[in-house]
Amino acid sequence: MLLLLGVSALAIPVAVVCIQCLAAVLPGRRPHNTKPGRRPRIAVLVPAHNEQAVLAETLEAIKAQLKSGDRLVVIADNCTDDTAQLARETGAEVVERNDAGRRGKGYALDCGIRYLEHDPPETVVVLDADCEPGPGAIARIAEEAVKAERPVQCLNLVEGANEARAIETVSRLAFTVKNLVRPLGLRRLGMPCLLTGTGMAFPWPIIATASLADGNIVEDMNLGINLAIDGHPAILCSEARVTSRMPERPEAAAGQRKRWEHGHLHTLLNQVPRLTKHSVLKKKPSLAVMALDLSVPPLALLSLLLALAFGGCMLATFKGLSHYPALICGASIASLAACIAAAWFKFARRTIPVNSLLMIPLYVAWKIPIYLSFGIRRQETWVRTERKAEEAQS
């Protein structure tokens, strides 16, 4: 009975992923992104901690999309390099923040919002210092946010820094499923999505009163959940995108993944019960859907748990116990594999070669130390990811 309950519990996140992938992949109603509306007055916030190696390129890409009356504000957060000076030289407004005891993107964003209070924009767009907005992306998500009166998340994608590394290629596939396929499926189903950190737009009245000043290592995910509970769930704008590059050094990539996935797991454990409770108290099914979406662990961990569970189920079957747990587990593995393959075929086959799919077991094995460390030495503080120029100097 315990084995049956265990595999049934694993089947729930598998079903969630499969429904989202099928909604995104199968022909059907396109996401209901209406035509752009009136262009609001925009302020772009760029939190930056020691980002002189990549900041200039990002700021130039942003400036190319701004119009008269818009503002570009860089929050130079606890910087020890020339980030602030470089930002000023490119024409951005600069807010320098120095508080070594309160580090992290949440504190930087709160500082930026407080700075804007004396002359607030209609919409605030948040972009990371190492990313590039796609053509028209800033105006598109700002217009959508004002029109919908909700936070808007654009497609947040990554490009490979070292295409020869098989693990990086599989990582990009996982990132594509998480940040493109699953949110697109939710959008087609008329459901909200989680925020993913960059390429986010907020109507001023919503972001001005949001709780931002904390050291959460996945502050974007936490912010999206809090806003959804307050009645402002985020929506995906699939017509706009922002891209960034993965770290070249394996150590930097592993550190980045550790921060993301430890933060994801911590948020899953704490926020799924909270979202479920508020969905009942406030009678909002969308919060229950968000809880289900958040209940999906990182796909590598889900795959690992399914493989271990299937091994246990087969052993139990050989010992004469019920074969139903093995059937459920096997069906879950087959369904997940089929949906990931379909997502790859529809959205990633031109950029990720088919032979990369054979490296998925290696990718899962690469992640094992990250998951083991969650129970032994969980990462709870924000750590900046090394950038390309710095990696070259190492």
Buried (B, 14 or more C-beta within 10 A) or exposed (E): EEBBEBBBEBBEBBBBBBBBBBBBBEEEEEBEBEEBEEBBBBBBBBBBBBBBBBBBBBBEBBBEBBEEEBBBBBBBBBBEBBBBEBBBEBEBBBBBBEEEEBBBBBBBBBBBBEBBEEEBBBBBBBBBBBBBBBEEBBBBBBBBBBBBEBBBBBBBBBEBBBEEBBBBBBBBBBBBBBBBBBBBBBBBBEBBBBBBBBBBBBBBEBBBEBEBBBBBBBBBBBBBBBBBBEEBBBBBBBBBBBBBBBBBBEEBBBBBBBBBBBBBBBBBEEBBEBBBEBBEEEEBEBBBBBBBBBBBBBBBBBBBBBBEBBEBBBEBBEEEBEBBBBEBBBEBBEBBBEBBBBBBEBBBEEBBEEEBBEBBEEBBEBBEEBBEBBEEEEBEEBEBBBBBEBBEEE
